[in-house]
Amino acid sequence: MWYAYIIQSQKDHNLYVGLTNDLRKRFAYHNSGKVYSTRFRVPFVLIYYEAHRDKYDAAAREQFLKSGWGKNWIKKTLKDSLSAKS
């Protein structure tokens, strides 16, 4: 399985959208500071993910979530998750 996922930094509350075939391992990497682009924003909370059988379907969804339309979808669909204080 391939996963498009969204994590939120508990430090600055910014979102990160990613793609992986091992969600648990990738999430652990984010929280341990091993991912270059997120290392200064740990810890993270997983707020959303989607499973796809095909890598290219998951990659297309990741690209959508990173787009302007996708960011609007995230704000509308996950508004309760985004406003929850962890």
N, C-alpha and C positions, 0 to 999 in steps of 0.2 A: 504494500500500500504506500501511497505517496500522500503527504499532508501539506496543505496550505494552512498556515497558522498565524495568529495574532497574539503577541504578548505585550504587556504593558509594564513599563518601569515603575516600581514603587518609589523610586527616588525622584524622578521628574515627571511622571505620569504620561510620558510620550509613548507612542505605539511603535512596534516593529512588526512588519509582515514578512514572513519567510516561507521556505519550502524545504521539506526534508522527507526522507523515507524511514526515519527512526525518530519519532516525535519525542519520546522520553529522553533519549540520549541528547538530542539537540537542545531540548529545554534545559537539561542539566548543564550542558556546555555554556548556554547563555548565562545561567545563574552562577557558574563558577568563574566567569570572566574570560573564558577561552575563545569567545567570538569577538573578533577585532572591532566590529562596528557597534557592539553593545557593551563592551567591557567596562566602561565608566558609568553605566546606568543601572547596574545590578542593585537590588534583586528584582526579579520579574514575576509576574503572575500571568498564567496562560488564560486568556479570556475567550478564545475562539479557535476552533480548528475544523477543517473539512477533510475527509478521507476520500481519495480518488484511486482507482485501480491503475490508471495510466499517468505516467510522469508528465506528459504534455498537457493533459487536462488540468492537473494540479498547478503546473507552471502558468497556464493561461489564467487560472483563477487568482494566483498570486499577483500576476501583472494587473488584473482588474482591480484587486483590492488596493494596489499601490496607486491607481489612477485617481483622478478627481471624482469620477462617478463612484468608484469603490470606497473612497474616503467618506463620501456622503452616505453610502450604504452602511458603512460601519457606524457612523454617528447615529443614524436613525435606528438601525437594527439592534445595536448593542448599547443603547443609551443607558440602561440600568447597570450593565456591567461596567461601563466607563465611569459612572458616577459613584459606584460602590467604593468605599474606602476599605482597603485591605490592611 
